[in-house]
Amino acid sequence: MPWELFLGNASHRLIAYIYRTRHPTNNVYSNNTHIKTILEDTGLGDWSLLSETERAMRPDITDTDALYLFEIKPHHEKGRQEGLQKLQTYLLALNRTIMTPASRFSGGRNFEGEILIQFAQGQYIWRLEWCTNTPGVTQYRWTRSHERFDSSAAAYQSNQWVEISEQELKRHGGWIAQVVEGLVERRERVATLSGAIGMAIDIVGHVAMSVLSSATSAERGATQPGGKLLPFPSKSSPTALPARLPKASGM
């Protein structure tokens, strides 16, 4: 798989998972669920009004309690435009099936955050950050620490993040995908058994990534060449940094 797809899949997986953990009481679907299934499960609309193509559509995040849709795209203008186009297509399809105006969907808002990922064997610390400056379009980018750090706190406090070269992206893209997929899959399995996905994570907050990262030391040897998600220092409110992402990050 090309490195662009590796990183894209990892970004989608992690961002959608974090949204669900931030809204543990909401009914949230990610992009492995078709619109037809969402309408069948919730009874919000008449799925028979959808065309065959529309029935197979899969929004990146669908929150049927908040009535929000999100499309997740890289942080450049092309990504924003593609996200808006997809979002409008999904909204038109979904809202055509819903007879009650109060139950119609719109583009989601106020969703942003960041997370650190560290490889084993002294690699740089990578950062995934995302923001929703355009309603319904959540854009992300990857950067890495300017130098190697022994702790996540030191890397985070230094606040010196640099663009990642294409060579590094190609080399580490698959590793990122393995780390993210393994960690999220295990947490989802635990959440399914416990019925309490909300216990997992509060990103960039007082709880931060403590639960997600707590088991990674034991698990690290199972993922080659190894990596872990790192907790951030405690903050009183979410960082404003994602809102300052440039319109084009080169990804």
C-alpha positions in Angstrom: 0.0 0.0 0.0 1.4 3.5 -0.8 2.6 5.5 2.2 -0.1 8.2 1.5 -2.8 5.6 2.0 -1.1 4.2 5.1 -1.0 7.6 6.8 -4.5 8.5 5.5 -6.0 5.3 7.0 -4.2 5.8 10.3 -5.4 9.4 10.5 -9.0 8.5 9.8 -8.9 5.5 12.2 -7.5 7.5 15.1 -9.4 10.7 14.6 -12.8 8.8 14.3 -12.0 6.8 17.4 -11.1 9.9 19.4 -14.4 11.5 18.4 -16.3 8.5 19.7 -14.5 8.5 23.0 -15.2 12.3 23.4 -18.9 11.5 22.9 -19.4 8.2 24.7 -23.1 8.5 25.1 -23.7 9.4 21.4 -24.5 6.9 18.6 -21.5 7.4 16.3 -20.6 5.6 13.1 -17.3 5.7 11.3 -16.6 5.1 7.6 -17.0 1.3 7.7 -20.8 1.8 7.9 -23.0 2.6 4.9 -25.7 5.2 5.0 -28.4 2.6 4.4 -27.3 0.7 7.6 -27.2 3.9 9.6 -30.8 4.7 8.7 -31.9 1.1 9.3 -30.3 1.1 12.7 -31.6 4.5 13.9 -34.9 4.8 12.1 -34.1 8.5 11.4 -35.1 8.2 7.8 -36.5 6.1 5.0 -33.5 4.4 3.4 -35.6 3.2 0.4 -35.5 6.8 -0.9 -31.8 6.4 -1.5 -30.4 5.4 -4.9 -28.1 2.4 -5.1 -25.1 4.6 -5.1 -26.2 6.6 -2.1 -26.9 3.5 -0.1 -23.3 2.5 -0.3 -21.9 5.9 0.8 -19.9 5.9 4.0 -19.3 9.3 5.8 -16.1 9.4 7.8 -18.0 10.3 11.0 -21.8 10.2 11.5 -23.1 11.3 14.9 -26.8 10.5 14.9 -27.4 12.1 18.3 -25.8 15.4 17.5 -26.9 15.1 13.9 -23.4 15.9 12.6 -21.3 14.6 9.7 -17.6 15.0 9.4 -15.2 14.3 6.5 -11.6 13.8 7.4 -9.0 15.2 4.9 -5.4 16.3 4.8 -4.8 20.0 5.6 -4.5 21.7 2.3 -7.0 23.5 0.0 -7.5 20.5 -2.2 -8.4 18.4 0.8 -10.8 21.1 2.0 -12.6 21.3 -1.3 -12.8 17.5 -1.7 -14.2 17.2 1.9 -16.8 19.9 1.2 -17.9 18.1 -2.0 -18.3 14.8 -0.3 -20.0 16.3 2.8 -22.6 18.0 0.6 -23.3 14.8 -1.3 -23.8 12.9 2.0 -26.0 15.6 3.5 -28.2 15.8 0.5 -28.7 12.0 0.4 -29.3 11.6 4.2 -31.6 14.7 4.6 -33.8 13.7 1.6 -34.8 10.6 3.6 -35.7 12.5 6.8 -39.2 14.0 7.0 -38.7 16.0 10.3 -36.7 19.2 9.8 -35.4 19.0 13.4 -33.8 15.7 12.6 -31.8 16.7 9.6 -28.0 16.5 9.6 -25.4 19.3 9.2 -21.7 19.7 9.1 -20.1 19.0 12.5 -18.2 21.7 14.4 -15.8 22.2 17.3 -13.7 19.1 16.8 -10.0 19.5 17.1 -7.0 18.0 18.9 -3.6 16.6 18.7 -1.7 13.4 19.7 1.9 12.3 19.9 3.3 9.0 18.5 6.7 7.7 19.4 8.6 4.9 17.7 10.9 2.5 19.6 14.7 2.7 19.2 15.1 6.4 19.6 13.1 7.8 16.6 11.7 11.2 16.5 8.3 11.9 18.1 5.5 12.4 15.5 2.5 14.6 16.0 -0.9 14.2 14.4 -3.1 17.4 14.8 -6.5 18.1 13.4 -9.1 20.9 13.4 -12.5 21.7 11.9 -12.2 25.2 10.6 -14.9 24.5 7.9 -18.0 22.9 9.3 -18.1 19.2 8.6 -14.5 19.1 7.2 -11.9 18.0 9.7 -8.4 18.4 8.4 -5.2 16.9 9.7 -1.5 17.0 9.3 1.6 15.2 10.5 4.8 16.8 11.9 7.7 15.5 13.9 9.9 16.9 16.7 12.9 18.9 15.6 15.2 16.6 17.6 14.9 13.3 19.5 13.5 13.5 23.0 13.5 11.0 25.8 10.0 12.0 27.0 6.8 13.2 25.5 6.6 16.1 27.9 10.0 17.5 26.8 9.0 17.2 23.1 5.6 18.8 23.7 7.0 21.7 25.8 9.7 22.4 23.2 7.0 23.1 20.7 9.4 22.7 17.8 7.7 20.7 15.1 8.9 20.4 11.6 7.5 19.1 8.3 8.2 15.4 7.6 10.2 14.7 4.5 8.7 12.4 1.9 11.5 9.9 2.5 10.6 9.7 6.2 6.9 9.4 5.3 7.6 6.5 3.0 9.9 4.8 5.6 7.6 5.2 8.6 4.1 5.4 7.1 3.5 1.6 7.4 4.8 1.6 11.0 2.4 4.4 12.0 -0.5 2.4 10.5 0.5 -0.7 12.5 0.8 1.2 15.7 -2.5 3.0 15.4 -4.5 0.1 14.1 -3.2 -2.3 16.8 -3.9 0.1 19.6 -7.3 1.3 18.5 -8.4 -2.3 17.6 -7.5 -3.5 21.1 -9.3 -0.6 22.8 -12.4 -1.1 20.7 -12.4 -4.8 21.6 -12.1 -3.9 25.3 -14.9 -1.3 24.9 -17.2 -3.8 23.2 -16.7 -6.2 26.1 -17.1 -3.6 28.8 -19.7 -1.4 27.1 -17.8 1.6 28.1 -15.8 3.1 25.2 -15.9 6.5 27.0 -13.4 5.3 29.6 -10.6 5.2 27.0 -9.4 8.7 26.3 -9.8 12.5 26.7 -7.4 13.9 24.2 -5.4 17.1 25.2 -7.1 17.4 28.5 -6.7 16.4 32.2 -7.0 12.7 31.4 -5.2 13.0 28.0 -4.0 9.7 26.6 -3.3 8.0 29.9 -5.5 4.9 29.3 -4.5 4.4 25.7 -0.9 4.6 26.5 -1.0 2.6 29.8 -0.8 -0.8 28.1 1.6 0.1 25.3 4.8 -0.7 27.2 3.8 -4.4 27.4 2.4 -4.3 23.9 5.3 -2.6 22.2 7.3 -5.8 21.6 4.4 -7.2 19.6 4.5 -4.3 17.0 7.7 -4.1 14.9 9.6 -2.0 14.9 7.5 -0.7 17.8 5.8 2.5 18.9 3.4 4.0 21.3 0.9 6.8 21.7 2.1 9.3 24.3 0.2 11.3 26.9 0.3 15.1 26.8 0.9 17.2 29.8 -2.3 18.2 31.6 -4.1 21.3 30.2 -7.1 23.2 31.4 -8.5 23.6 27.9 -7.9 22.3 24.4 -5.0 23.8 22.5 -5.7 26.5 20.0 -2.8 25.4 17.8 -4.8 23.3 15.2 -6.8 26.3 14.2 -3.5 28.0 13.1 -2.6 25.2 10.6 -1.6 26.6 7.3 -3.9 26.2 4.3 -1.4 24.0 2.6 0.9 21.7 4.6 2.4 19.8 1.6 0.7 16.5 2.5 
